[in-house]
Amino acid sequence: MTIGAEPSVEMASQPHVVVMPFPSKGHSTPFLHFAAKLTALGVTITFVNSYEHVQPQDFQSIGGLEQMKVVKIGGPVLPGDDIAKPLPMMAASERITQDLEDLLEKLVYTPGLPRPAALICDVFFGWTQDVADKFKIPKYLLFTSPSSLLALMSYVPTLLKLGRLPVGFEPFSDIPGVASLKAAEMPSMMLDHKSIPEAYAFFLRHCDRLPDARGVLVNTFEDLEHRTLECIRERIYGETSRLGKRSVLTIGPLLPAVYFEDNSKVSESNQEDTAEYLKWLDLQPEHSVLVISFGSFSSLRANQVTALANGLLESGQTFLYVCRPPAAVDGSKPIDSTLKPLQYLPEDYEERIKGQGVIVPGWIHQLGVLSHPAVGGFLTHCGWNSILESLCRGVPLLAWPLHGEQRMNKRFVVDEAKVALEFTMGPNGIVEAEEIAKVVKELFVSEKGNMVRVQAHQWKTLSAKAVAPGGSSASNLQRFVDEIFAPLNSTH
């Protein structure tokens, strides 16, 4: 991979696009897989790495990106910087307009450099539309969340006009393409209008900019969200809609090709293959292990960590728990992030779970773990990447949403995809140990659990079909390439 290098003459003669993810791992990972797929189709990529949030090992973990040009803008984020937190990062994401403008000016006007055929950005980079328009470059969105969130965001301006925002207590049952939602199940940025008004305003701004893009690429596949996608195409982005005709193309799941192969082992590096938790998984029976992970930066409160740990123990189920420091000790004070897991888990917990569970601090190679034959369930925060990773391996879910659109995602995996069981929260705002043990047992030993397991395997088959040659997602990706380069071909 060339970082900041000048494109060669050969590169300049190839189709060229600029891609720019929002500076967050959950957004940038699908963009990296997207870039690898475009590269395989002969497209030259300039990857805009704002605030250096994508690390060298992230690029190296995905094959096919060796020749991709990476441009850094915005400066590095150092450990401990506030900018790494969601709210400061929202503000920082809107301070790099000039950096992108300088980059596009160079690509457009410098002789010998390839003029971009498209700028492909995250939905939360709405301001990039103005920069793209200045240089007459078509802009597309790569939407890394489910299409139901796209439908909701497209309808937010209407909700505002109808006086139904900010969110109150009434449910939302009439949003086109979106299943009925309780007020508390709306995206967290829509619920934080009083406590975090900056996040609420940020969300509204980007809902308002959705119509500006030439088209939308969605990290999903047709069979999974067919009803919502058809509604988006007909009622939101249709010929007679208020937004006007747009391409809405499903190109997911954006994951490595090997991930869709039966009995394949997905590894990130030779070093990762030797991880102790993978060796432990090798010793477990097929479909016997519950994996617990809440994503790359989410944490539970201290009393919820205790209840979860005790519930896992009481369930008797074999488990692998990816444990992070709690968000708070008493509900308000931040906890010391340097503590080791056993320092904030129940006393003697390691001894009590011997033969039943393993604790992994902080992070796992999730693709490698979910593709392991020993894994039989995944307790997840319902991030869209994690949902897709699970479905593509036929792993059923226990849904535990925390923030963002994850409560919407929970309703989807439980009620529509039918691949998940959910927990009931107690009156004190905690999911108690007894409830956790009960639902874990249901997943592994009840008829209800067997039903979601069977459904998960069906989604595994359908996802592989979508990305295979001739499948809906593979065909849509080629259609997108044909669409953006048709104007270029007509000039030759």
Secondary structure, 3 states (H helix, E strand, C coil): CEECCCCCHHHHCCCEEEEECCCCHHHHHHHHHHHHHHHHCCCEEEEEEECCCCCHHHHHCCCCCCCCEEEEECCCCCCCCHHHCHHHHHHHHCCCHHHHHHHHHHHHHCCCCCCCCEEEECCCCCCHHHHHHHCCCCEEEEECCCHHHHHHHHHHHHHHHCCCCCCCCCCECCCCCCCCECHHHCCHHHHCCCCCHHHHHHHHHHHHCHHHCCEEEECCCCCCCHHHHHHHHHHHCCCCCCCCCCEEEECCCCCCHHHHCCCCCCCCCHHHHCCHHHHHHHCCCCCCEEEEECCCCCCCCHHHHHHHHHHHHHHCCEEEEEECCCCCCCCCCCCCCCCCHHHCCCCCHHHHCCCCEEEEECCCCHHHHHCCCCEEEEEECCCHHHHHHHHCCCCCEEECCCCCCHHHHHHHHHHHCCCEEECCCCCCCCCCHHHHHHHHHHHHHCHHHHHHHHHHHHHHHHHHHHHCCCCHHHHHHHHHHHHHHHHHHHCC
